[in-house]
Amino acid sequence: MRLFAVFLILVTFVTACQTAFETEETSPQPVDDEGTQERDEEASNELRERDEVQEEEELLDVDLTSFANRQPNQWAETVSGVKTRLHTDEKVIALTFDACGGPYGNGYDEELITFLQTEQIPATLFFNERWILEHEDLLLELASDPLFQIENHGTAHVPLSVTGHSAWGIKGTSSPEEVVDEVLGNQETIKRLTGQAPTMFRSGTAFYDEIAVEIVNELGLEVVNFNVLGDAGATFSVEQVHRALLGAKSGSIVLLHMNQPSSGTAEGVKKAVYDLREMGFSFVLLEDYELE
C-alpha cells in the first residue's frame, strides 16, 4: 500500500513538472517593444537612404552621348523648351524671386518676404547654392512655409551652354558635363537640406542654348523663365517695378529678386500687389499649373 502511494506521488510530480515545462515553452515571450521599434526605424532609414542613393546614381548616370558634338542654334532667354507662362486664361499670376548669391548677391530682403507672408502671397523662390551656403537656416525656414515653393537656381550661377557662350559678361558652362554639374550640384544641396528635390530650374542670367535645356529636361527638371521682367536684376526703381508688374496678364510668370534689400523691389511689389488684387488678379505657385 505504501509502495502504491509512493507511486501515485511520483506520477503526480512528473505530470506537474511536464505541464509546467510545456506551459513555459508555449507561453508568449515578452516583446521588447522599444527594441522592435528601433529596429523598424533603422530598417526604414536604411531603405530610404538606399532609395535616395539609387535616385542620385540614376541622375548621375544620365547618358550624354546623344548630346556630344551637337552644335546649338539658339542662345537666349526664350529658347526652345523654356517655359515662360502658366497654361491658363484665369486671372492668376506667378511671382518668382531669385536668390543669386555671390559677393554682391548674398543679401536677404526681409521686408519683401515678410510682406508676402503677411499678405499670404504665394511665391516660387529660386535659390542659388552660393546663397544657400550663406543662409542654410533661412532656407530651411522658408522651405517649411507652405506659402513658398523652393526651386533650383544653379550651383555657380552661370548661363547654361554646351559651348561656353556668355551672357551679361558671365561665361557659361562649356560642355554637356558642365551643364549637368551646374544643375545637380545645387539640386543635391537643396535635397540634402530640405529633404525635397526641386522640379524646376532657372540658370544664372536666365540664358540657355536649346541643347542645354534638353539636358536639364533629361535630368527630370523643367526650365522656367518668365514673360514679365519685374525688376531687371533688382536695378529697377520702385515705380519701374510697379509699372512692370501692372503689365502682367493672365498666366504671367514674373521674375524678381529677393537678395537685394536696398533695391526698389520690395516697395514696388507692395504697390503692385494691392493694385493687381483690385484688378481681380490672384497669385499662385508655379507648381499649381501646367507651364508653357
C-alpha positions in Angstrom: 0.0 0.0 0.0 2.9 2.3 0.9 4.5 1.5 -2.4 1.3 2.3 -4.3 1.1 5.7 -2.5 4.7 6.5 -3.3 4.0 5.6 -7.0 1.0 7.9 -7.1 3.1 10.8 -5.6 5.8 10.3 -8.2 3.3 10.2 -11.1 1.7 13.4 -9.8 5.1 15.1 -9.5 6.2 14.1 -13.0 2.9 15.2 -14.6 3.1 18.5 -12.8 6.6 19.1 -14.0 5.8 18.2 -17.6 2.8 20.6 -17.5 4.9 23.4 -16.1 7.6 22.8 -18.8 5.0 22.8 -21.6 3.4 25.9 -20.3 6.8 27.7 -20.2 7.5 26.5 -23.7 4.2 27.7 -25.2 3.7 30.9 -23.2 4.2 34.1 -25.2 7.5 35.7 -24.5 7.6 39.3 -23.5 8.0 41.6 -26.5 10.8 44.3 -26.5 8.6 47.0 -28.0 11.3 49.7 -27.8 13.9 47.4 -29.4 11.5 46.4 -32.1 10.6 50.0 -32.9 14.2 51.0 -33.1 15.0 48.1 -35.4 12.0 49.0 -37.6 13.1 52.7 -37.8 16.7 51.6 -38.6 15.4 49.4 -41.4 13.1 52.1 -42.7 16.0 54.7 -42.7 18.3 52.2 -44.5 15.7 51.7 -47.2 15.1 55.4 -47.6 18.9 56.1 -47.8 19.3 53.3 -50.4 16.4 54.8 -52.5 18.0 58.2 -52.3 21.4 56.9 -53.3 19.8 55.0 -56.2 17.9 58.1 -57.4 21.2 60.1 -57.3 23.1 57.4 -59.1 20.4 57.4 -61.8 20.7 61.1 -62.2 24.5 61.0 -62.4 24.2 58.1 -64.8 22.4 60.2 -67.5 23.7 59.2 -70.9 25.2 62.3 -72.5 26.5 60.6 -75.7 23.5 61.8 -77.7 24.5 65.4 -76.8 28.1 65.1 -77.8 29.3 67.1 -80.8 25.9 68.7 -81.3 26.0 72.4 -82.1 23.3 74.7 -80.7 21.4 77.1 -82.9 19.8 79.2 -80.3 21.1 81.4 -77.4 18.6 83.5 -75.5 16.2 83.6 -72.5 13.4 82.1 -74.5 14.9 79.2 -76.5 13.0 76.0 -77.3 11.9 74.1 -74.2 11.9 77.1 -71.8 8.6 77.7 -70.0 7.6 81.3 -69.7 3.9 81.3 -68.6 1.2 79.3 -66.9 -1.1 77.3 -69.2 -4.3 79.1 -68.2 -6.6 82.0 -69.0 -7.5 82.5 -65.4 -6.6 85.8 -63.8 -3.7 84.4 -61.9 0.0 85.5 -61.7 3.0 83.6 -60.5 5.6 85.7 -58.7 9.1 84.2 -58.7 12.1 85.5 -56.8 15.7 84.6 -57.4 18.4 84.5 -54.6 21.6 84.7 -56.6 24.4 84.6 -54.1 28.0 85.6 -54.6 29.9 88.6 -53.4 27.2 91.1 -54.4 24.2 88.8 -54.2 24.1 87.3 -50.7 21.6 89.7 -49.2 18.2 88.9 -47.9 15.2 91.2 -48.5 13.4 90.5 -45.2 10.9 93.3 -45.8 9.8 91.7 -49.0 9.4 88.2 -47.6 7.6 89.5 -44.5 5.1 91.3 -46.8 4.4 88.2 -48.8 3.8 86.2 -45.6 1.6 88.9 -44.0 -0.5 89.3 -47.1 -0.4 85.5 -47.8 1.0 85.9 -51.3 2.3 82.6 -52.6 5.7 82.8 -54.4 8.2 80.5 -56.0 11.8 81.0 -54.8 14.8 80.0 -56.9 17.9 79.6 -54.7 21.5 79.5 -55.9 23.9 77.3 -54.0 26.1 80.2 -53.1 23.2 82.0 -51.4 22.2 78.7 -49.6 25.6 78.1 -48.1 25.4 81.6 -46.5 21.9 81.2 -45.3 21.2 77.5 -44.5 18.9 78.2 -41.6 17.0 80.8 -43.5 16.5 78.3 -46.4 15.1 75.7 -44.0 12.7 78.3 -42.5 11.4 79.4 -45.9 11.1 75.8 -47.1 8.9 75.0 -44.1 6.4 77.7 -45.1 3.7 76.2 -47.4 3.4 79.7 -48.9 6.7 79.2 -50.8 7.8 76.7 -53.5 11.6 76.1 -53.4 13.4 75.6 -56.7 16.9 75.4 -58.2 18.9 78.5 -59.4 22.1 76.7 -60.2 25.4 76.0 -58.5 27.8 78.7 -59.7 25.0 81.0 -61.1 26.2 80.8 -64.8 24.4 80.7 -68.1 23.7 77.2 -69.4 25.5 76.4 -72.6 27.3 73.4 -74.2 29.8 75.6 -75.9 30.8 78.2 -73.3 28.6 81.1 -74.5 28.5 84.2 -72.3 25.6 86.4 -71.1 26.0 89.8 -69.3 29.7 89.2 -69.1 29.4 85.9 -67.4 30.9 82.8 -69.1 28.5 79.9 -69.3 29.1 76.2 -69.0 31.1 74.8 -71.9 30.0 71.1 -72.2 27.2 68.8 -71.5 29.1 67.5 -68.4 29.4 71.1 -67.1 25.7 71.6 -67.7 24.9 68.6 -65.5 27.3 69.8 -62.8 25.7 73.2 -62.7 22.3 71.7 -62.2 23.0 68.7 -60.0 25.4 70.4 -57.6 22.7 72.6 -56.2 20.0 70.0 -56.7 21.7 67.7 -54.3 22.4 70.6 -51.8 18.7 71.6 -51.7 17.5 68.0 -51.4 20.1 67.2 -48.6 19.0 70.3 -46.6 15.2 70.3 -47.1 14.5 66.6 -47.9 12.8 67.7 -51.1 14.2 67.7 -54.6 13.4 70.7 -56.8 11.4 70.0 -60.0 12.3 73.3 -61.8 15.5 75.1 -62.8 16.4 78.6 -63.8 20.0 79.4 -64.7 22.1 82.3 -63.6 21.3 85.2 -66.1 18.4 83.1 -67.4 20.3 82.4 -70.7 20.4 79.0 -72.4 21.0 77.2 -75.6 18.4 74.6 -76.6 20.7 71.6 -76.1 21.4 72.6 -72.5 17.6 72.8 -72.0 17.2 69.3 -73.3 19.9 68.1 -70.9 18.0 69.7 -67.9 14.8 68.0 -69.1 16.7 64.7 -69.2 17.6 65.3 -65.6 13.9 65.5 -64.8 13.5 69.2 -64.3 11.6 71.9 -66.2 13.4 75.0 -67.3 11.4 78.1 -66.2 12.0 81.7 -67.1 9.4 84.5 -67.3 7.3 86.8 -69.5 7.4 89.8 -67.2 10.8 91.3 -66.2 9.8 92.6 -62.8 12.9 94.3 -61.5 15.7 93.9 -64.1 18.1 92.2 -61.7 17.0 94.4 -58.8 18.0 97.5 -60.7 14.6 99.0 -61.2 13.2 101.8 -59.1 10.1 101.4 -57.0 7.9 102.9 -59.8 9.6 100.8 -62.5 8.9 97.6 -60.6 5.3 98.8 -60.0 4.8 99.6 -63.7 6.4 96.3 -64.8 4.1 94.2 -62.7 1.0 96.0 -63.8 1.8 94.8 -67.3 1.2 91.2 -66.2 -1.6 89.3 -67.8 -3.5 86.1 -67.1 -0.9 83.3 -66.6 2.1 85.6 -66.4 5.3 84.5 -64.7 7.1 87.5 -63.1 10.9 87.5 -62.5 12.0 89.4 -59.4 14.8 89.2 -56.8 14.8 88.6 -53.0 18.5 89.1 -52.4 18.9 92.9 -52.8 17.2 94.6 -49.8 18.4 98.1 -50.8 16.6 97.8 -54.2 13.2 99.1 -55.2 11.8 95.6 -55.4 10.0 95.3 -52.1 8.2 98.6 -52.2 7.4 98.2 -55.9 5.9 94.7 -55.3 3.8 96.0 -52.4 2.2 98.7 -54.6 1.7 96.4 -57.5 0.1 93.6 -55.4 -2.6 95.9 -54.0 -3.4 97.2 -57.4 -3.4 93.8 -59.1 -5.8 92.5 -56.5 -8.1 95.4 -57.2 -7.9 94.4 -60.8 -9.1 90.9 -59.9 -5.8 89.0 -60.0 -4.7 86.4 -57.5 -1.3 84.9 -57.0 -0.3 81.2 -57.4 2.7 78.9 -57.3 4.3 77.6 -60.4 3.5 74.0 -59.4 -0.2 74.8 -59.3 -0.4 74.9 -63.1 0.9 73.3 -66.2 3.6 75.5 -67.8 4.1 76.5 -71.4 
